[in-house]
Amino acid sequence: MQTALPETKNADEVSCAVKAFMTAELPHELIELLERIVLHNSGFANNENLQNLLVLTAIKADQSKVMDYINRLDNYDGVELARIAQEDDYKLYDEALCIYKKFGEHVEAIKVLLHKQGNIKSA
């Protein structure tokens, strides 16, 4: 995982490894793998599916990393991930707000400020 996979150019190998980590329910190890592939491997750096998976896995398993990912990455489904981030299970309102602002979804950003954070002044 630390050397061979991050250096691969073969999408099938990456897909197989990702599926294995998901099947084994190893979210922290999956995050580590995806960080190496997406953040440090130019061949897959802009892969939308891998970026979505990295942010989504962090939302569910390691919320301390979410803000860093949403600021560093640009090719993910911002609207969907922001919707998930603000769900009652996660309550990542600042992260959802940041995503909406980054993707130009200003109305949705205001909704987060008003309905989730109760921050009328900022809205």
Secondary structure, DSSP 4 states (H G I P E B T S, - for coil): --SHHHH---HHHHHHHHHHHHHTT-HHHHHHHHIIIIIT-TTTTT-HHHHHHHHHHHHHH-GGGHHHHHHH--SS-HHHHHHHHTSTTT--HHHHHHHHHHTT-HHHHHHIIIIIS--TTT-
